[in-house]
Amino acid sequence: MADRFFLNEMPLYIPETSAMASSISETGDFLTKLLHHPYKSLCEILNKTALDLTNTVVRETWVKRGKRAQDYSLYTGALGTALLLFKAYQVTNNKGDLALSSDIIKACDSASRGSKNVTFICGRSGICALGAVVAKQAGDEQLLDHYLTEFKQIKLPTDLPYELLYGRAGFLWSCAFLNKHIGEGTISDSTMIVINNMDGKFLEGNCHRHHESRQKTRKGEMSINYERHEKKYWGAAHGLAGIMHVLMDMPLTPDEQEDVKSVLRYMTRGRFPSGNYPSSEGSESDRLVHWCHGAPGLALTLAKASQVFGDKDLLQAAVDAAEVVWNRGLLKRVGLCHGISGNTYVFLALYRLTGNAEYLYRAKAFACFLQDKAERLIAEGFMHGGDRPYSLFEGLGGMAYLFLDLNEPSEARFPAYEL
């Protein structure tokens, strides 16, 4: 199991003081020195790395590919580069980044026409939703109207699964993203309710069950009917954690809200003794500590649930999952989906929720590890740079996005998951 992550030997907590950077001696390794930097001065270092990486990502994923969107997805393709550029614009106010983001989205728009992929992360709704937000920021009303019109013309396949990455939850997340960034009511509640219930199974199979199916199947268990590839996945990308996360942004009845809570409580009872979560119902493999499968994705969902419902037990479950991430989350991968960059957002979410400075330090510590070691470890073969090494969800694009997000930790959100 330890072959999946680096041993975390960083101090549990270093209090933030403005004097610490100047008091550090010249001795000690670079990681130790980074950990003792005041947060703001560390962000200056991270920003430089992030902007250099962004330029590299643009060169490798856009310029060298003939300025065409061969892969238009946010996950591994050009739309991820567009989102990274938009984040860079938000930090630096560089209008060139905003314009280039828009150009890349236009290429993704052309490349995705006729696609049956409809989610934010992997499909057409993400292109139209991000395109609309970038167009609004640029003050281009005509382009904004274009993307909103295209979004509303997306047809959901009848066999669409429920999950976040490739399914209905991923389309609904796009709806919530538009409502947040364009304006409430851009996608109406009635439209989202129809999508929730369009085949009579989405809420019924995941959250809203008939009274008789709410009965406990065995002591301490409840019926959970969501399946994909004949497995009842629990994680953020393909399973219940991601579905519940999106449902909390949907218009739900009080009974449906109770059902979301009951599903999450059921999952917390199914934790491994280590505190980690199985990737699917009944799995005995305690190996994955990723956003897509395992404690990190569950931690983000539980943190959100504790805020939405004011539930202290769910908050404690999120805190417990974050301990797993601290101990086993320095993965030998760099990206958002199954790497250190994605795991760092667990600490940012809990810092935002609790105001506890120790969580901000933990986010800082993971970022310092990446800053000091990631590119060297990748070059030496001790760390996997991702099958698409410059992409947002697998590669260095995600690391750059994280570093930029750290400028405003109270506003940092896991891209395409936290709103």
C-alpha positions as CSV (number, residue, x, y, z in Angstrom):
1,M,0.0,0.0,0.0
2,A,2.8,2.4,0.9
3,D,4.1,2.2,-2.7
4,R,1.2,4.4,-3.7
5,F,2.2,7.4,-1.5
6,F,5.2,9.1,0.0
7,L,5.6,9.0,3.8
8,N,4.5,12.3,5.2
9,E,7.4,13.4,7.4
10,M,6.4,17.1,7.5
11,P,5.7,18.7,10.9
12,L,2.0,18.4,12.0
13,Y,1.7,22.1,12.4
14,I,3.9,25.2,12.1
15,P,2.1,28.3,13.4
16,E,2.0,31.2,11.0
17,T,4.2,34.2,12.1
18,S,5.5,37.0,10.0
19,A,8.9,36.7,11.6
20,M,9.6,33.1,10.9
21,A,11.0,33.5,7.4
22,S,13.7,35.9,8.5
23,S,14.6,33.7,11.5
24,I,15.4,30.6,9.5
25,S,19.0,29.7,9.2
26,E,20.6,28.8,5.9
27,T,20.8,25.2,7.1
28,G,18.1,22.7,6.4
29,D,16.5,21.4,3.2
30,F,14.5,23.5,0.8
31,L,11.2,21.9,1.8
32,T,11.7,22.9,5.5
33,K,12.5,26.5,4.5
34,L,9.3,26.6,2.4
35,L,7.2,25.3,5.2
36,H,8.5,28.2,7.4
37,H,7.7,30.9,4.9
38,P,4.8,33.2,5.9
39,Y,1.8,32.2,3.8
40,K,1.7,35.4,1.6
41,S,5.4,35.2,0.7
42,L,5.0,31.5,-0.1
43,C,2.1,32.4,-2.5
44,E,4.5,34.7,-4.4
45,I,6.8,31.7,-5.0
46,L,3.9,29.5,-5.9
47,N,2.4,32.1,-8.3
48,K,5.7,32.3,-10.3
49,T,5.7,28.5,-10.6
50,A,2.0,28.4,-11.5
51,L,2.3,31.1,-14.3
52,D,5.4,29.4,-15.7
53,L,3.6,26.1,-15.7
54,T,0.5,27.7,-17.3
55,N,2.7,28.9,-20.2
56,T,4.1,25.4,-20.5
57,V,0.6,23.8,-20.5
58,V,-0.5,26.2,-23.2
59,R,2.5,25.4,-25.3
60,E,2.1,21.7,-25.0
61,T,-1.7,21.3,-25.2
62,W,-2.6,24.1,-27.5
63,V,0.3,25.6,-29.6
64,K,2.0,22.3,-30.3
65,R,-1.3,20.8,-31.3
66,G,-1.9,23.3,-34.0
67,K,-4.3,25.4,-31.9
68,R,-6.9,22.7,-32.3
69,A,-9.0,20.9,-29.7
70,Q,-8.2,17.3,-30.4
71,D,-9.4,16.4,-26.9
72,Y,-12.0,18.9,-25.9
73,S,-12.6,17.7,-22.4
74,L,-11.9,19.5,-19.1
75,Y,-10.5,16.3,-17.7
76,T,-7.5,15.7,-20.0
77,G,-8.1,18.1,-22.9
78,A,-8.1,21.7,-24.1
79,L,-11.0,22.9,-22.0
80,G,-8.8,22.2,-18.9
81,T,-6.3,24.6,-20.4
82,A,-9.0,27.2,-20.9
83,L,-10.1,26.9,-17.3
84,L,-6.5,27.2,-16.1
85,L,-6.1,30.4,-18.2
86,F,-9.3,31.7,-16.7
87,K,-8.0,31.1,-13.2
88,A,-4.7,32.8,-14.2
89,Y,-6.8,35.8,-15.4
90,Q,-8.7,36.0,-12.1
91,V,-5.4,36.2,-10.2
92,T,-3.4,38.5,-12.5
93,N,-6.1,40.4,-14.5
94,N,-4.1,39.6,-17.6
95,K,-6.6,40.2,-20.5
96,G,-4.5,38.1,-22.8
97,D,-5.2,35.0,-20.6
98,L,-8.9,35.8,-20.8
99,A,-8.8,36.2,-24.6
100,L,-6.8,33.0,-25.1
101,S,-9.2,31.1,-22.8
102,S,-12.1,32.2,-25.0
103,D,-10.3,31.2,-28.2
104,I,-9.7,27.7,-26.8
105,I,-13.3,27.4,-25.7
106,K,-14.4,28.3,-29.2
107,A,-12.2,25.5,-30.6
108,C,-13.7,23.1,-28.1
109,D,-17.2,24.2,-29.1
110,S,-16.5,23.3,-32.7
111,A,-14.9,20.0,-31.9
112,S,-17.7,18.9,-29.6
113,R,-20.6,19.4,-31.9
114,G,-22.6,16.3,-32.2
115,S,-21.0,14.7,-29.2
116,K,-23.1,12.6,-26.9
117,N,-20.9,13.5,-23.9
118,V,-22.9,16.0,-21.9
119,T,-21.1,16.5,-18.5
120,F,-19.1,19.5,-17.3
121,I,-15.8,17.5,-16.9
122,C,-16.0,15.4,-20.0
123,G,-18.7,16.8,-22.3
124,R,-20.4,19.6,-24.1
125,S,-22.2,21.2,-21.1
126,G,-18.9,22.1,-19.6
127,I,-17.8,23.8,-22.8
128,C,-21.0,25.9,-23.1
129,A,-21.1,26.7,-19.3
130,L,-17.5,27.8,-19.1
131,G,-17.8,29.6,-22.4
132,A,-20.7,31.6,-21.1
133,V,-18.9,32.6,-17.9
134,V,-15.8,33.7,-19.8
135,A,-17.9,35.6,-22.3
136,K,-19.7,37.4,-19.5
137,Q,-16.4,38.3,-17.9
138,A,-15.2,39.6,-21.3
139,G,-18.4,41.6,-21.7
140,D,-19.3,39.8,-25.0
141,E,-23.1,39.6,-24.8
142,Q,-23.4,38.0,-28.2
143,L,-21.1,35.2,-27.3
144,L,-22.7,34.8,-23.9
145,D,-26.1,34.3,-25.6
146,H,-24.6,31.8,-28.1
147,Y,-23.3,29.6,-25.3
148,L,-26.5,29.8,-23.2
149,T,-28.5,28.9,-26.3
150,E,-26.3,26.0,-27.1
151,F,-26.4,24.8,-23.5
152,K,-30.2,24.8,-23.5
153,Q,-30.2,22.7,-26.7
154,I,-28.2,19.9,-25.2
155,K,-30.2,16.6,-25.3
156,L,-29.5,14.1,-22.6
157,P,-29.3,10.5,-23.9
158,T,-31.9,8.1,-22.4
159,D,-29.2,5.7,-21.3
160,L,-27.2,8.4,-19.5
161,P,-25.7,7.1,-16.2
162,Y,-26.1,9.0,-12.9
163,E,-22.5,9.7,-12.0
164,L,-20.6,13.0,-12.1
165,L,-17.9,12.2,-14.6
166,Y,-20.0,10.9,-17.5
167,G,-23.6,11.1,-16.2
168,R,-26.5,13.2,-15.2
169,A,-24.9,14.5,-12.1
170,G,-22.2,16.0,-14.3
171,F,-24.8,17.8,-16.4
172,L,-26.6,19.1,-13.3
173,W,-23.3,20.4,-12.0
174,S,-23.1,22.5,-15.2
175,C,-26.6,23.9,-14.4
176,A,-25.5,24.9,-10.9
177,F,-22.3,26.4,-12.2
178,L,-24.2,28.7,-14.6
179,N,-26.7,29.7,-11.9
180,K,-23.8,30.7,-9.6
181,H,-21.7,32.6,-12.2
182,I,-24.3,34.0,-14.6
183,G,-27.2,34.5,-12.2
184,E,-29.8,32.5,-10.3
185,G,-32.5,31.3,-12.6
186,T,-30.3,31.0,-15.7
187,I,-31.3,27.4,-15.5
188,S,-34.6,27.2,-13.7
189,D,-35.4,25.0,-10.7
190,S,-38.2,23.3,-12.7
191,T,-35.7,22.3,-15.4
192,M,-33.3,20.8,-12.9
193,I,-36.2,18.9,-11.2
194,V,-37.3,17.5,-14.5
195,I,-33.7,16.4,-15.2
196,N,-33.5,14.8,-11.7
197,N,-36.6,12.8,-12.4
198,M,-36.7,12.4,-16.2
199,D,-36.7,8.6,-16.0
200,G,-38.3,8.2,-12.6
201,K,-35.1,6.7,-11.2
202,F,-32.5,9.3,-10.5
203,L,-33.7,10.5,-7.1
204,E,-35.5,7.2,-6.4
205,G,-32.5,5.1,-7.1
206,N,-30.0,7.4,-5.3
207,C,-31.7,9.5,-2.7
208,H,-35.5,9.6,-2.7
209,R,-36.7,6.0,-2.1
210,H,-40.3,4.9,-1.7
211,H,-41.3,4.4,2.0
212,E,-41.0,0.6,1.9
213,S,-37.5,0.7,0.4
214,R,-36.3,2.9,3.2
215,Q,-36.5,0.0,5.6
216,K,-33.1,-1.2,6.8
217,T,-32.0,-4.3,4.9
218,R,-29.9,-5.5,7.9
219,K,-29.0,-3.8,11.2
220,G,-27.1,-0.7,10.4
221,E,-27.5,-0.9,6.6
222,M,-29.8,0.8,4.1
223,S,-30.6,0.0,0.5
224,I,-28.4,1.9,-2.0
225,N,-29.3,1.1,-5.5
226,Y,-26.9,3.1,-7.6
227,E,-24.7,0.9,-9.9
228,R,-22.3,1.5,-12.7
229,H,-20.6,-1.4,-14.5
230,E,-22.3,-3.7,-12.0
231,K,-20.6,-2.1,-9.1
232,K,-22.0,0.2,-6.4
233,Y,-19.3,2.9,-6.6
234,W,-18.9,5.2,-3.6
235,G,-16.4,7.8,-4.8
236,A,-16.7,11.3,-6.2
237,A,-16.1,10.7,-9.9
238,H,-18.2,7.6,-10.5
239,G,-20.3,7.0,-7.4
240,L,-22.5,8.1,-4.6
241,A,-20.2,10.8,-3.1
242,G,-20.3,12.7,-6.4
243,I,-24.0,12.2,-6.9
244,M,-24.9,13.4,-3.3
245,H,-22.5,16.3,-3.7
246,V,-24.5,17.6,-6.7
247,L,-27.9,16.8,-5.3
248,M,-27.1,19.2,-2.4
249,D,-27.1,22.0,-5.0
250,M,-30.5,21.0,-6.4
251,P,-34.0,21.9,-5.2
252,L,-34.9,19.0,-2.9
253,T,-37.9,18.4,-0.7
254,P,-37.3,17.9,3.1
255,D,-37.7,14.1,2.6
256,E,-35.1,14.1,-0.1
257,Q,-32.7,16.1,2.0
258,E,-33.1,13.5,4.8
259,D,-32.4,10.8,2.3
260,V,-29.2,12.4,1.2
261,K,-28.1,12.6,4.8
262,S,-29.1,9.0,5.4
263,V,-27.0,7.8,2.4
264,L,-23.9,9.7,3.7
265,R,-24.4,8.4,7.2
266,Y,-24.6,4.9,5.8
267,M,-21.3,5.4,4.0
268,T,-19.6,6.7,7.1
269,R,-20.6,3.5,8.8
270,G,-18.9,1.5,6.0
271,R,-15.5,3.0,6.5
272,F,-12.4,0.8,6.8
273,P,-10.8,0.7,10.3
274,S,-8.1,3.0,8.8
275,G,-10.8,5.7,8.2
276,N,-10.5,5.4,4.4
277,Y,-13.5,4.5,2.3
278,P,-14.0,1.6,-0.2
279,S,-14.2,2.4,-3.8
280,S,-17.4,0.4,-4.1
281,E,-19.9,-1.4,-2.0
282,G,-18.4,-4.5,-0.4
283,S,-14.8,-3.8,-1.6
284,E,-12.2,-4.9,0.9
285,S,-9.3,-3.1,-0.8
286,D,-8.1,-0.2,1.3
287,R,-5.7,1.2,-1.2
288,L,-7.1,4.3,-2.9
289,V,-6.8,7.7,-1.3
290,H,-7.9,9.8,-4.3
291,W,-10.5,12.4,-5.1
292,C,-12.1,9.9,-7.6
293,H,-12.1,7.0,-5.1
294,G,-11.6,7.0,-1.3
295,A,-11.4,9.5,1.5
296,P,-10.6,12.8,-0.3
297,G,-13.8,12.8,-2.4
298,L,-15.8,11.7,0.6
299,A,-14.2,14.4,2.8
300,L,-15.2,17.2,0.3
301,T,-18.8,15.8,0.2
302,L,-19.1,15.4,3.9
303,A,-17.7,18.9,4.6
304,K,-20.3,20.3,2.2
305,A,-23.1,18.2,3.8
306,S,-22.1,19.4,7.3
307,Q,-22.5,23.0,6.1
308,V,-25.7,22.5,4.2
309,F,-27.4,20.5,7.0
310,G,-25.6,21.9,10.0
311,D,-24.7,18.3,11.0
312,K,-21.9,17.9,13.5
313,D,-21.5,14.2,12.9
314,L,-21.0,14.7,9.2
315,L,-18.4,17.4,10.0
316,Q,-16.6,15.0,12.3
317,A,-16.6,12.4,9.5
318,A,-15.1,14.9,7.2
319,V,-12.4,15.7,9.8
320,D,-11.7,12.0,10.2
321,A,-11.3,11.6,6.4
322,A,-8.9,14.5,6.3
323,E,-6.7,12.7,8.7
324,V,-6.4,9.9,6.2
325,V,-5.5,12.3,3.5
326,W,-2.8,13.9,5.7
327,N,-1.3,10.5,6.5
328,R,-1.7,8.8,3.1
329,G,-2.4,11.6,0.6
330,L,1.1,12.5,-0.6
331,L,0.4,10.3,-3.6
332,K,3.0,9.4,-6.2
333,R,1.0,11.4,-8.7
334,V,0.6,15.1,-9.3
335,G,-2.9,15.8,-10.6
336,L,-6.4,16.6,-9.3
337,C,-8.2,13.3,-9.9
338,H,-5.7,11.0,-8.3
339,G,-2.8,13.1,-7.1
340,I,-1.5,15.4,-4.4
341,S,-3.0,18.5,-6.1
342,G,-6.6,17.2,-5.7
343,N,-6.0,15.9,-2.2
344,T,-4.9,19.4,-1.1
345,Y,-8.4,20.7,-1.6
346,V,-9.6,18.6,1.4
347,F,-7.7,20.9,3.7
348,L,-8.8,24.0,2.0
349,A,-12.4,22.9,2.3
350,L,-12.1,22.3,6.0
351,Y,-10.2,25.6,6.5
352,R,-13.0,27.4,4.7
353,L,-15.6,25.6,6.9
354,T,-13.9,25.7,10.3
355,G,-11.5,28.6,10.1
356,N,-8.9,26.4,11.8
357,A,-5.4,27.5,10.8
358,E,-4.1,24.0,11.0
359,Y,-6.0,23.1,7.9
360,L,-4.5,26.0,6.0
361,Y,-1.1,24.9,7.1
362,R,-1.8,21.4,5.8
363,A,-2.8,22.8,2.4
364,K,0.4,24.8,2.5
365,A,2.4,21.8,3.4
366,F,1.1,19.7,0.5
367,A,1.7,22.6,-1.9
368,C,5.3,23.0,-0.5
369,F,5.9,19.3,-1.2
370,L,4.8,19.8,-4.8
371,Q,6.8,23.0,-5.2
372,D,9.9,21.4,-3.9
373,K,9.7,17.9,-5.3
374,A,7.1,17.2,-8.0
375,E,9.0,18.0,-11.2
376,R,12.2,16.5,-10.0
377,L,10.5,13.3,-8.8
378,I,8.6,13.0,-12.1
379,A,11.9,13.5,-14.1
380,E,13.6,10.8,-12.0
381,G,10.7,8.3,-12.4
382,F,9.7,8.3,-8.7
383,M,6.4,10.1,-9.4
384,H,3.9,9.6,-12.2
385,G,3.3,12.7,-14.2
386,G,0.0,11.5,-15.6
387,D,-0.8,9.8,-18.9
388,R,-1.6,13.3,-20.2
389,P,1.2,15.1,-18.2
390,Y,0.0,18.7,-18.9
391,S,-3.7,18.1,-18.4
392,L,-5.9,19.6,-15.7
393,F,-7.1,16.4,-14.0
394,E,-4.1,14.2,-14.5
395,G,-1.0,16.4,-14.8
396,L,0.8,19.6,-14.1
397,G,-2.2,21.7,-15.2
398,G,-3.9,20.7,-11.9
399,M,-0.9,21.7,-9.9
400,A,-0.8,25.1,-11.5
401,Y,-4.5,25.6,-10.9
402,L,-4.0,24.7,-7.2
403,F,-1.1,27.1,-6.8
404,L,-3.2,29.9,-8.2
405,D,-6.2,29.0,-6.0
406,L,-4.0,29.2,-2.9
407,N,-3.9,33.0,-3.3
408,E,-7.4,33.3,-1.8
409,P,-7.7,30.1,0.3
410,S,-11.2,31.0,1.6
411,E,-12.4,31.1,-2.0
412,A,-10.5,28.1,-3.3
413,R,-12.7,25.3,-4.8
414,F,-11.9,21.9,-6.3
415,P,-12.5,22.7,-10.0
416,A,-15.7,21.2,-11.4
417,Y,-16.7,19.7,-8.1
418,E,-17.0,22.5,-5.4
419,L,-19.1,25.5,-6.4
